[in-house]
Amino acid sequence: MAINEPLLLIFSIIFGIILSFSGYTFQETGSYIITLSIILMLYAIFLKVPVKTISTATKNLRFISLSIAVNFIFIPLFTWYLIHLFVNDFTLLLGLMMYFVMPCTDWFLFFTNSARGNVPLGTVLIPINLTLQIILLPFYLLIFFGRDIHLDTILFIETIGLFLIVPLLLAIISRKIRIKYVNNIISKSQIIFFCIIVIVMFASNGNLFIDNIGRIPVIIIPVFLFFFFMYIFSKLLQYVFKFDIKEAILLNFTVSARNSPIALAIAIGAFPDLPMVAAVIAIAPLIEIPLLGLQTRMMR
């Protein structure tokens, strides 16, 4: 992951809005471009997911159990309270919650490696986090938004199949074919596909984003506070559970970094009539990535 990805995403947003104001709104092709780009983006991500390492996940039960408890019990409850301190708009609530309840399954390992953390243990967490977040996300939406949203179960299942099962199968096939050069190129291209998604999304909804530009600070504030608190909280957990420095570094990034690519894919597919939900998820990494980079420097 390149350190200038926030700039690429900012330029993608600006370019998408310019296209919208120029009349290029992708009304007929936008959904197809976004769908294909999501599949390719997730395919690139899944090429890095070592499925076989699931069998080794029981070697450090204490760390893994704590990571699961923080990511899938504490964080959903904490962020629900945090968001309500600043947000009362339904679409912003939904977008932020989808962003917060899905722990990262790719670039957290980049930051862990850069800060000299426990990369092998982090690799074990990838399939665990990926599986649990996909299973639990529908329950989170029902628990937190059950009275305010109609959850189309069939549409949700279709979204999971198209945006998760298909790229995962492609990744498995690619690994078996073992064309290393091609796989390396694809795995490094996820930011390109992500930028295409953002460009087309903003071009399709440029006026909506401009009309809601005043809401951006409302998105930034809880995201910033989340990363600040989780950094302090992970330090406290390190002290209480007496983790070594490599485990502590990994813990910080696995409970902080969020899985915006998959959250974005699900939001676009499951909530096509609520583009602001996807916009929230697309904007949040602009705050996340620089803060994780800063934490990496502080932990070295």
QUIHU-V227446 format. One record per pair of residues at least 12 apart in sequence whose C-alpha atoms are under 6 Angstrom apart, sorted by sequence separation. I is the first residue (numbers start at 1). J is the second residue. D is the distance in Angstrom with one decimal. If there is no record, write none. Layout:
I;J;D / I;J;D
This chain:
264;278;5.6 / 264;281;5.9 / 234;252;5.3 / 105;126;5.1 / 76;101;5.5 / 102;133;5.7 / 57;124;5.6 / 53;124;5.7 / 159;269;5.7 / 156;270;5.7 / 46;168;5.9 / 39;163;5.6 / 43;167;4.3 / 47;171;5.0 / 42;167;5.9 / 46;171;5.8 / 39;167;5.7 / 43;171;5.8 / 118;246;4.8 / 117;246;4.1 / 118;247;5.6 / 117;249;5.1 / 118;250;5.8 / 117;250;5.4 / 112;250;5.6 / 44;186;5.4 / 44;187;4.2 / 108;253;5.6 / 44;190;5.6 / 41;190;4.7 / 108;257;5.7 / 41;193;5.3 / 104;257;5.3 / 104;258;4.3 / 103;258;4.4 / 104;259;3.9 / 37;193;5.2 / 102;258;5.8 / 103;259;5.2 / 102;259;5.4 / 34;197;5.3 / 25;203;5.1 / 25;204;4.6 / 115;296;5.1 / 95;277;4.2 / 99;281;5.8 / 12;195;5.8 / 16;199;4.2 / 20;203;4.4 / 19;203;5.6 / 71;255;5.8 / 115;299;6.0 / 17;202;5.6 / 95;280;5.4 / 115;300;5.2 / 13;199;5.8 / 16;202;4.8 / 17;203;5.2 / 20;206;5.4 / 91;277;5.5 / 95;281;5.9 / 12;199;5.1 / 16;203;4.2 / 17;206;4.8 / 6;286;5.2
